Amino acid sequence: MISTKMEAALNKQIELECYASFLYLAMASWCDKEGFEGGAKFMHRQSEEERDHMLRIFHYISEVDGHALVPAVKKPPKEFKSAKALYQQVYEHEQKVTKSINDVVALCYKENDYSTLNFLQWYVEEQREEEALMRSIMDRIKLIGDGPQSLFFIDQEIDKINMAEEAAAAVAAAAEPGA
């Protein structure tokens, strides 16, 4: 059974993950509008991933006899100053998510909730990977520059990331039992 405090913390995390999904979906739409096909594809995938993160927590709360709540999510922005500003916002949001996960992990130790601690280890690793990916994108933008002529090259770099992620997903799916 999960404590009331832990249930509230996990429901707060659900809200944060849900907002991330909506934010990245809004960013995908902006990228589409601006002609950044690679960026749009990347953000659509990120949005789905965040939704999956939310649902994992949602199901976990139910498994441990808690009550998962569907959050009210504030509307994300629909306009972004530039591709660089968009990816900077993604990086900052991922840092916020990491801090929140770390806070829930700290609560696990405080409450001696080792089941939830074990469950959250996947999120700890996932957030490390997400932040590293976003830093990598920001580094590429710094190298290429963010002037109008550079946007094409930035989008190509993002598409390379898309192809690598798709290849990794295909390998993982092939390795699953029964595949």
C-alpha positions as CSV (number, residue, x, y, z in Angstrom):
1,M,0.0,0.0,0.0
2,I,1.2,3.5,-0.9
3,S,1.2,6.4,1.6
4,T,-1.0,9.4,1.0
5,K,2.2,11.6,0.7
6,M,3.7,9.3,-1.9
7,E,0.5,9.0,-3.8
8,A,0.3,12.8,-4.0
9,A,3.9,13.1,-5.1
10,L,3.4,10.6,-7.9
11,N,0.2,12.3,-9.0
12,K,2.1,15.5,-9.2
13,Q,4.7,13.7,-11.4
14,I,1.8,12.5,-13.6
15,E,0.8,16.1,-14.1
16,L,4.4,17.1,-15.0
17,E,4.8,14.3,-17.5
18,C,1.4,15.1,-19.0
19,Y,2.3,18.7,-19.4
20,A,5.6,17.7,-21.1
21,S,3.6,15.6,-23.6
22,F,1.4,18.5,-24.5
23,L,4.3,20.9,-24.6
24,Y,6.2,18.7,-27.0
25,L,3.1,18.2,-29.1
26,A,2.7,22.0,-29.3
27,M,6.4,22.3,-30.3
28,A,5.9,19.6,-33.0
29,S,3.1,21.7,-34.4
30,W,5.3,24.8,-34.4
31,C,8.1,22.9,-36.1
32,D,5.6,21.7,-38.8
33,K,4.5,25.3,-39.3
34,E,8.1,26.5,-39.6
35,G,9.1,23.7,-42.0
36,F,11.3,21.9,-39.6
37,E,10.4,18.3,-40.6
38,G,13.1,16.7,-38.5
39,G,12.2,18.8,-35.5
40,A,8.5,18.0,-35.9
41,K,9.2,14.3,-36.0
42,F,11.5,14.5,-33.0
43,M,8.9,16.4,-31.0
44,H,6.1,14.1,-31.9
45,R,8.2,11.2,-30.6
46,Q,9.1,13.0,-27.5
47,S,5.4,13.8,-26.8
48,E,4.5,10.1,-27.1
49,E,7.4,9.2,-24.8
50,E,6.3,11.6,-22.1
51,R,2.7,10.2,-22.4
52,D,4.2,6.7,-21.9
53,H,6.1,8.0,-18.8
54,M,2.8,9.4,-17.4
55,L,0.9,6.2,-18.0
56,R,3.6,4.1,-16.3
57,I,3.2,6.1,-13.1
58,F,-0.6,6.1,-13.5
59,H,-0.6,2.3,-13.7
60,Y,1.9,1.9,-10.8
61,I,-0.2,4.0,-8.5
62,S,-3.1,1.6,-9.2
63,E,-0.9,-1.5,-8.7
64,V,0.0,-0.3,-5.2
65,D,-3.6,0.4,-4.2
66,G,-3.5,4.1,-4.7
67,H,-5.7,6.4,-6.7
68,A,-4.1,7.8,-9.9
69,L,-5.6,11.2,-10.9
70,V,-6.1,12.5,-14.4
71,P,-4.5,16.0,-14.2
72,A,-5.8,19.3,-15.4
73,V,-3.0,20.5,-17.6
74,K,-2.4,24.1,-18.4
75,K,-2.2,25.0,-22.1
76,P,1.4,25.0,-23.4
77,P,2.7,27.9,-25.5
78,K,2.1,27.7,-29.3
79,E,4.8,30.1,-30.5
80,F,8.5,29.9,-30.0
81,K,11.1,32.6,-30.7
82,S,13.5,30.3,-32.6
83,A,14.6,26.6,-32.9
84,K,17.3,27.4,-30.4
85,A,14.8,28.8,-27.9
86,L,12.6,25.8,-28.4
87,Y,15.3,23.3,-27.6
88,Q,16.5,25.4,-24.7
89,Q,13.0,25.3,-23.3
90,V,12.9,21.5,-23.7
91,Y,16.3,21.2,-21.9
92,E,15.0,23.4,-19.0
93,H,11.8,21.4,-18.8
94,E,13.7,18.1,-18.7
95,Q,15.8,19.6,-15.8
96,K,12.6,20.4,-14.0
97,V,11.4,16.8,-14.5
98,T,14.7,15.5,-13.2
99,K,14.5,17.6,-10.1
100,S,10.9,16.4,-9.5
101,I,11.9,12.7,-9.9
102,N,14.8,13.2,-7.5
103,D,12.4,14.8,-5.0
104,V,10.1,11.8,-5.2
105,V,13.2,9.5,-4.8
106,A,14.2,11.4,-1.7
107,L,10.6,10.9,-0.4
108,C,11.0,7.2,-1.0
109,Y,14.0,7.1,1.4
110,K,12.2,9.2,3.9
111,E,9.2,6.9,3.9
112,N,11.1,3.6,3.5
113,D,9.1,3.0,0.3
114,Y,11.5,0.7,-1.4
115,S,9.0,-0.6,-3.9
116,T,8.4,2.9,-5.3
117,L,12.2,3.6,-5.1
118,N,12.8,0.5,-7.3
119,F,10.1,1.6,-9.7
120,L,11.6,5.1,-10.0
121,Q,15.1,3.9,-10.9
122,W,14.0,3.6,-14.5
123,Y,13.0,7.3,-14.4
124,V,16.3,8.3,-12.9
125,E,18.2,6.7,-15.8
126,E,15.7,8.0,-18.4
127,Q,16.1,11.6,-17.1
128,R,19.9,11.3,-17.3
129,E,19.5,10.2,-20.9
130,E,17.0,12.9,-21.8
131,E,19.2,15.7,-20.4
132,A,22.2,14.4,-22.2
133,L,20.3,14.2,-25.5
134,M,19.0,17.8,-25.1
135,R,22.5,19.0,-24.2
136,S,23.8,17.3,-27.3
137,I,21.2,19.1,-29.4
138,M,22.1,22.4,-27.8
139,D,25.8,21.8,-28.5
140,R,25.0,21.1,-32.2
141,I,23.0,24.3,-32.4
142,K,25.9,26.2,-30.9
143,L,28.3,24.7,-33.4
144,I,26.1,25.3,-36.4
145,G,24.7,28.7,-35.3
146,D,21.1,29.7,-35.3
147,G,21.0,32.1,-38.2
148,P,18.4,31.6,-41.0
149,Q,20.8,29.6,-43.2
150,S,21.7,27.4,-40.3
151,L,18.2,26.2,-39.6
152,F,18.3,23.7,-42.5
153,F,21.5,22.1,-41.0
154,I,20.0,22.1,-37.5
155,D,16.9,20.2,-38.8
156,Q,19.2,17.7,-40.6
157,E,21.0,17.0,-37.3
158,I,17.7,16.5,-35.5
159,D,16.7,14.1,-38.2
160,K,19.9,12.1,-37.7
161,I,18.9,11.8,-34.1
162,N,15.4,10.6,-35.2
163,M,17.0,7.9,-37.5
164,A,19.3,6.7,-34.7
165,E,16.4,6.6,-32.2
166,E,14.2,4.6,-34.7
167,A,17.0,2.2,-35.3
168,A,17.6,1.7,-31.6
169,A,13.8,1.1,-31.1
170,A,13.8,-1.5,-33.9
171,V,16.7,-3.3,-32.4
172,A,15.0,-3.3,-29.0
173,A,11.7,-4.5,-30.5
174,A,13.5,-7.3,-32.3
175,A,15.1,-8.4,-29.1
176,E,11.8,-8.8,-27.2
177,P,10.6,-12.3,-26.6
178,G,8.2,-13.5,-29.2
179,A,9.3,-10.8,-31.7
